[in-house]
Amino acid sequence: MGTRVNTIDEYLAGVSEEQRVALQKLRETIHALVPEAEECISYQLPAFRTKRPLVGFGVGKNHCALYLFSGSIVEAFQKELKGYDTSKGTIRFQPESPLPDELVKRLVEARRMENGG
C-alpha cells in the first residue's frame, strides 16, 4: 500500500482479491459487534473507533492482520491465539484461514471493555 487512502473501501481496492475477501469479512464482523463504531483510516490502516481507536486491520506482503492496539489483550488471549503469528497488539493470519468469528468477537469485546465500554 504505497498510496495514501482516505476510506476503507479505497484501502481494500488496493489489495489482492484473496486479502480483500478476508478483510471484508473481518470488517463486517466488527461492524456487527460494534455498530456504533466509526470507520476511519489511522496510520494508513483501516480502523474502527468509538471515543478512542478500537481495532484496525490491514495486509502485509504475505498475510492479513488484526490490530488490537493493545498488547495486554494479545497476552491475555495467548492460548486462543496459539498457531497465529502475534506481536504486541497484532495478530497475523493467512487470508485463506481467517480468524474465527467467535475469536474476533471475544477479542473485540475485550478491547471494547479496555477502551471504557
DAGI-V753364 format. One record per pair of residues at least 24 apart in sequence whose C-alpha atoms are under 8 Angstrom apart, sorted by sequence separation. I is the first residue (numbers start at 1). J is the second residue. D is the distance in whole Angstrom. If there is no record, write none. Layout:
# DAGI-V753364
i-><I;I>
j-><J;J>
d-><D;D>
This chain:
# DAGI-V753364
i-><66;67;65;66;65;66;65;64;65;63;64;63;64;77;8;63;64;7;8;62;63;7;8;6;7;11;23;73;6;11;23;5;8;73;8;73;5;7;8;68;4;19;68;23;70;22;68;15;19;19;55;54;55;54;54;54;52;23;29;33;22;21;22;30;29;30;33;19;22;29;33;18;18;30>
j-><90;91;90;91;91;92;92;92;93;92;93;93;94;107;39;94;95;39;40;94;95;40;41;40;41;45;57;107;41;46;58;41;45;110;46;111;44;46;47;107;44;59;108;64;111;64;111;59;63;64;108;108;111;111;112;115;115;95;101;105;95;95;96;104;104;105;108;95;98;105;109;95;96;108>
d-><6;7;7;5;5;6;4;6;6;6;5;6;6;8;7;5;6;8;7;7;7;7;7;8;6;8;7;7;6;7;7;8;8;7;5;7;7;7;8;8;7;7;8;7;8;8;7;8;8;7;7;8;8;7;7;7;7;8;7;7;5;8;7;8;8;8;8;5;6;8;8;6;7;7>
